[in-house]
């Protein structure tokens, strides 16, 4: 498994490797600075919009008109359904059972037929975990792994920034419940089928 210093570095390597199967990379410390990749398709405002929407936060009709396009994800890349409840469930799992193996967000809410494009979400699951921090300042470190059945490299910037933001939402909820600060840890990105663009 390759280790990268930033989402940009993993993105650059993915460009070289696509198309391929079973692409895996890890960023040891995931921060806002190393999670952002701006491209012609995704500037920072569009990244912020999709992160807000897919974290289950309210977005306006005006924002939808400005930022949403079918190529950027459409219904297939919309993870917002019941997301607030899913985040609450993960946070509760981590608070009550810090060693939980069930702190998982699943993107689909029903069985889906392979012909149902809207329900064939690219991101399938995000797994969260708390491990003991080696820092004297923190007791715990929050890391996560996201599994994608398929990933177009040109859509990666949106996914990186979404995962970073959902990590922060989960972390804040756990911090509020435990009343102690938590260190941000690693992010592992696993893709079964990596392709250059959504047209591939």
Kinemage of the C-alpha trace (Angstrom):
@kinemage 1
@onewidth
@group {chain A} dominant
@subgroup {mainchain}
@vectorlist {calphas} color= white
{ca unk a 1} P 0.000 0.000 0.000
{ca unk a 2} L 1.381 3.392 -1.029
{ca unk a 3} L 1.660 6.198 1.514
{ca unk a 4} L 1.134 9.772 0.320
{ca unk a 5} L 1.755 13.146 1.928
{ca unk a 6} L -1.431 14.659 0.512
{ca unk a 7} L -4.536 14.067 -1.556
{ca unk a 8} L -2.797 15.916 -4.401
{ca unk a 9} L 0.076 13.420 -4.385
{ca unk a 10} L -2.320 10.452 -4.393
{ca unk a 11} L -4.349 12.095 -7.179
{ca unk a 12} L -1.205 12.570 -9.306
{ca unk a 13} L -0.261 8.912 -8.847
{ca unk a 14} L -3.812 7.798 -9.647
{ca unk a 15} L -3.603 9.744 -12.939
{ca unk a 16} L -0.547 7.680 -13.884
{ca unk a 17} L -2.031 4.333 -12.834
{ca unk a 18} L -5.583 4.555 -14.213
{ca unk a 19} L -7.124 2.405 -15.505
{ca unk a 20} L -6.367 -0.261 -12.922
{ca unk a 21} L -7.922 -2.523 -10.312
{ca unk a 22} L -7.542 -2.338 -6.526
{ca unk a 23} L -5.946 1.068 -6.106
{ca unk a 24} L -5.122 1.747 -2.452
{ca unk a 25} L -3.411 4.697 -0.825
{ca unk a 26} L -3.076 6.136 2.660
{ca unk a 27} L -2.482 9.665 3.917
{ca unk a 28} L -0.989 9.360 7.410
{ca unk a 29} L -2.319 12.701 8.650
{ca unk a 30} L -5.444 14.041 6.949
{ca unk a 31} L -5.894 17.811 7.252
{ca unk a 32} L -7.811 20.516 5.420
{ca unk a 33} L -4.546 21.680 3.838
{ca unk a 34} L -3.681 18.289 2.335
{ca unk a 35} L -7.274 17.272 1.510
{ca unk a 36} L -7.957 20.058 -0.997
{ca unk a 37} L -7.311 19.630 -4.729
{ca unk a 38} L -8.582 22.392 -7.018
{ca unk a 39} L -9.073 21.537 -10.700
{ca unk a 40} L -10.989 22.936 -13.659
{ca unk a 41} L -13.877 20.681 -12.614
{ca unk a 42} L -13.755 21.468 -8.882
{ca unk a 43} L -12.815 24.823 -7.395
{ca unk a 44} L -12.898 25.345 -3.619
{ca unk a 45} L -16.488 26.640 -3.591
{ca unk a 46} L -17.818 23.591 -5.452
{ca unk a 47} L -15.817 21.299 -3.158
{ca unk a 48} L -17.324 23.041 -0.129
{ca unk a 49} L -20.826 22.762 -1.591
{ca unk a 50} L -20.614 19.021 -2.246
{ca unk a 51} L -19.010 18.369 1.146
{ca unk a 52} L -21.797 20.279 2.878
{ca unk a 53} L -24.523 18.488 0.938
{ca unk a 54} L -23.049 14.997 1.318
{ca unk a 55} L -22.496 15.536 5.046
{ca unk a 56} L -26.270 15.927 5.341
{ca unk a 57} L -26.311 19.691 5.774
{ca unk a 58} L -28.927 21.918 4.209
{ca unk a 59} L -28.193 23.441 0.808
{ca unk a 60} L -30.280 26.000 -1.054
{ca unk a 61} L -31.893 25.702 -4.476
{ca unk a 62} L -29.650 28.550 -5.602
{ca unk a 63} L -26.540 26.631 -4.562
{ca unk a 64} L -27.779 23.572 -6.433
{ca unk a 65} L -28.198 25.613 -9.609
{ca unk a 66} L -24.694 27.057 -9.307
{ca unk a 67} L -22.720 23.949 -8.390
{ca unk a 68} L -24.509 20.735 -9.349
{ca unk a 69} L -23.855 19.073 -12.682
{ca unk a 70} L -24.499 15.533 -13.817
{ca unk a 71} L -20.833 14.966 -14.568
{ca unk a 72} L -19.747 16.039 -11.087
{ca unk a 73} L -21.730 13.168 -9.668
{ca unk a 74} L -25.463 13.599 -10.218
{ca unk a 75} L -27.729 11.305 -8.223
{ca unk a 76} L -25.076 8.576 -8.233
{ca unk a 77} L -22.722 10.826 -6.268
{ca unk a 78} L -25.394 12.068 -3.845
{ca unk a 79} L -24.743 10.561 -0.410
{ca unk a 80} L -26.944 12.955 1.579
{ca unk a 81} L -29.928 10.680 2.263
{ca unk a 82} L -30.235 10.069 6.027
{ca unk a 83} L -26.612 11.165 6.414
{ca unk a 84} L -27.210 13.089 9.639
{ca unk a 85} L -28.643 9.952 11.239
{ca unk a 86} L -25.780 7.835 9.908
{ca unk a 87} L -23.213 10.243 11.346
{ca unk a 88} L -25.000 10.252 14.710
{ca unk a 89} L -24.977 6.450 14.712
{ca unk a 90} L -21.220 6.307 14.040
{ca unk a 91} L -20.462 8.909 16.715
{ca unk a 92} L -22.615 7.063 19.256
{ca unk a 93} L -20.856 3.805 18.412
{ca unk a 94} L -17.414 5.352 18.954
{ca unk a 95} L -18.435 7.115 22.173
{ca unk a 96} L -20.007 4.051 23.781
{ca unk a 97} L -17.613 1.485 22.318
{ca unk a 98} L -14.268 3.142 21.427
{ca unk a 99} L -12.990 -0.172 20.029
{ca unk a 100} L -16.114 -0.631 17.896
{ca unk a 101} L -15.848 -2.393 14.540
{ca unk a 102} L -19.339 -1.153 13.658
{ca unk a 103} L -18.673 2.557 13.229
{ca unk a 104} L -19.558 2.334 9.541
{ca unk a 105} L -21.513 4.590 7.205
{ca unk a 106} L -23.135 2.689 4.341
{ca unk a 107} L -24.154 4.780 1.360
{ca unk a 108} L -26.919 2.584 -0.007
{ca unk a 109} L -30.156 2.288 1.887
{ca unk a 110} L -31.609 -0.650 0.003
{ca unk a 111} L -30.698 -3.550 -2.230
{ca unk a 112} L -30.051 -2.258 -5.738
{ca unk a 113} L -30.241 -3.644 -9.232
{ca unk a 114} L -27.124 -3.225 -11.366
{ca unk a 115} L -29.205 -1.227 -13.866
{ca unk a 116} L -30.220 1.338 -11.217
{ca unk a 117} L -27.585 4.032 -11.824
{ca unk a 118} L -28.788 6.407 -9.105
{ca unk a 119} L -28.441 3.754 -6.403
{ca unk a 120} L -25.117 2.401 -7.694
{ca unk a 121} L -23.164 4.781 -5.479
{ca unk a 122} L -19.432 4.894 -6.164
{ca unk a 123} L -18.553 5.299 -2.502
{ca unk a 124} L -19.917 2.224 -0.738
{ca unk a 125} L -18.825 2.547 2.894
{ca unk a 126} L -16.731 4.710 5.199
{ca unk a 127} L -15.277 2.962 8.260
{ca unk a 128} L -14.212 5.015 11.286
{ca unk a 129} L -11.938 3.924 14.128
{ca unk a 130} L -10.459 5.294 17.326
{ca unk a 131} L -6.963 4.253 18.304
{ca unk a 132} L -4.801 5.344 21.224
{ca unk a 133} L -2.914 8.539 20.457
{ca unk a 134} L 0.839 8.653 20.952
{ca unk a 135} L 0.623 12.362 21.694
{ca unk a 136} L 0.501 13.583 25.280
{ca unk a 137} L -2.153 16.116 24.262
{ca unk a 138} L -4.718 13.563 23.046
{ca unk a 139} L -6.151 10.293 24.335
{ca unk a 140} L -7.594 9.165 21.010
{ca unk a 141} L -6.886 9.438 17.299
{ca unk a 142} L -9.702 9.227 14.712
{ca unk a 143} L -8.886 7.607 11.356
{ca unk a 144} L -11.052 6.306 8.543
{ca unk a 145} L -11.105 4.140 5.421
{ca unk a 146} L -13.409 4.716 2.448
{ca unk a 147} L -14.287 1.961 -0.020
{ca unk a 148} L -15.224 2.813 -3.586
{ca unk a 149} L -16.576 0.231 -6.025
{ca unk a 150} L -15.400 2.578 -8.787
{ca unk a 151} L -13.602 5.903 -8.936
{ca unk a 152} L -12.956 8.310 -11.780
{ca unk a 153} L -9.709 10.141 -11.086
{ca unk a 154} L -11.188 13.477 -12.165
{ca unk a 155} L -13.885 13.097 -9.458
{ca unk a 156} L -11.353 12.286 -6.716
{ca unk a 157} L -11.042 15.902 -5.485
{ca unk a 158} L -14.718 15.908 -4.481
{ca unk a 159} L -14.388 12.580 -2.658
{ca unk a 160} L -11.242 13.536 -0.746
{ca unk a 161} L -12.764 16.762 0.503
{ca unk a 162} L -16.064 15.074 1.396
{ca unk a 163} L -14.322 12.377 3.443
{ca unk a 164} L -12.177 14.967 5.222
{ca unk a 165} L -15.272 16.952 6.165
{ca unk a 166} L -17.292 13.960 7.342
{ca unk a 167} L -14.309 12.963 9.512
{ca unk a 168} L -14.411 16.394 11.119
{ca unk a 169} L -18.169 16.195 11.743
{ca unk a 170} L -17.798 12.775 13.381
{ca unk a 171} L -14.772 13.950 15.372
{ca unk a 172} L -16.602 17.030 16.696
{ca unk a 173} L -19.563 14.937 17.821
{ca unk a 174} L -17.305 12.460 19.632
{ca unk a 175} L -15.337 15.301 21.246
{ca unk a 176} L -18.542 16.906 22.512
{ca unk a 177} L -19.720 13.623 24.011
{ca unk a 178} L -16.401 12.574 25.569
{ca unk a 179} L -15.471 16.134 26.569
{ca unk a 180} L -11.883 15.556 25.478
{ca unk a 181} L -9.969 16.540 22.353
{ca unk a 182} L -9.238 13.972 19.642
{ca unk a 183} L -6.377 13.908 17.150
{ca unk a 184} L -7.098 13.574 13.429
{ca unk a 185} L -5.396 10.477 12.073
{ca unk a 186} L -5.034 8.770 8.725
{ca unk a 187} L -7.251 8.358 5.700
{ca unk a 188} L -7.123 5.219 3.537
{ca unk a 189} L -8.681 5.346 0.065
{ca unk a 190} L -9.580 1.981 -1.494
{ca unk a 191} L -10.900 1.727 -5.059
{ca unk a 192} L -11.883 -1.535 -6.758
{ca unk a 193} L -11.925 -0.082 -10.298
{ca unk a 194} L -9.981 3.108 -10.981
{ca unk a 195} L -10.593 4.884 -14.315
{ca unk a 196} L -9.364 8.239 -15.660
{ca unk a 197} L -12.809 9.832 -16.236
{ca unk a 198} L -16.500 9.033 -15.753
{ca unk a 199} L -16.695 8.255 -19.484
{ca unk a 200} L -14.269 5.320 -19.143
